[in-house]
Amino acid sequence: MIFTSTVFLFVFLPAVILVYYTVPDQPAKHGRNLVFLIFSYLYYLYGAAAFLPVLMLSTLGDYGLARLIEADGRRKRLWLVLSLVLNLGLLGYFKYANFFVREVDLLRDSWGLPALTWVEVMLPIGISFFTFQKLSYVIDVYRGETTALRDPLAFALYVAMFPQLIAGPIVRFQTIRGQLRERRETWDRFYRGTVRIGWGLAKKILIAETCGRFADTIFALAPAMLDTKTAWLGAVAYTLQIYFDFSGYSDMAIGLGLLFGFVLPENFNRPYSAVSITDFWRRWHISLSRWFRDYLYIPLG
């Protein structure tokens, strides 16, 4: 169920808003968090029903491991390693198992051996994003930069929140921890969220899809029909399609968060105005580049 579909815009989203704001605004947001979590799981169920248990069980596992890291200081590295194995193991299996089996089959074929019996592994939607979010939480608890959540409902919502579950932005736990219990739903945020959703829709439907049609038409031409100008037009159209599609999705995710009081981080900052590759990396998919900087680059350095 993509954000631009009629099912999402005219059925799912109105239902979420209606039920969410019907529930009383309790001090700790328990009721509204539960509603938001249920609809987030329904959203994931609609597009990837077979993988919902993977999302739920891995969430439960990281919730328990973070509690163990905080409670058992002597063996907290063991619990961290188990979390890394759980998350990276699942990510690696679903993303690369088919690739490795194909490579092994090529090798076996060169030796005259039959291909392996293998059923193609489907990739769960959004697995990279919710894996990175869970890892940031567990690592922050390990480093002592935050305390482990006692409320499993709040943690499950942090992992599965539908506005950013499928394609980001990647939300650091410390960015949103306070909002899980004390956010403010206001008319101003609701208005700004609606405008941001409209802007994202315009990017995706009016610009990205139009550029995509240009790119597809040009890339389908025979090589003899391509001159330099046409080839460059196709390349530029494809470049714009990628940017406006992804940034439009991020705009819609941020806008959807605002409808329910959540302030999500920005994910793009005019990347095509960058003056260097480094500057481009800082402006494109900002939440991912910051995640790699804080959890991979700096620790390795």
Secondary structure, 3 states (H helix, E strand, C coil): CCCCCHHHHHHHHHHHHHHHHHCCCCCCCHHHHHHHHHHHHHHHHHHHHHHHHHHHHHHHHHHHHHHHHHHCHHHHHHHHHHHHHHHHHHHHHHHHHHHHHHHHHHHHHHCCCCCCCCCCCCCCCCHHHHHHHHHHHHHHHHHCCCCCCCCHHHHHHHHHCHHHHCCCCCCCHHHHCCHHHHCCCCHHHHHHHHHHHHHHHHHHHHHHHHHHHHHHHHHCCCHHHCCHHHHHHHHHHHHHHHHHHHHHHHHHHHHHHHHCCCCCCCCCCCHHHCCCHHHHHHHCCHHHHHHHHHHHHHHHC
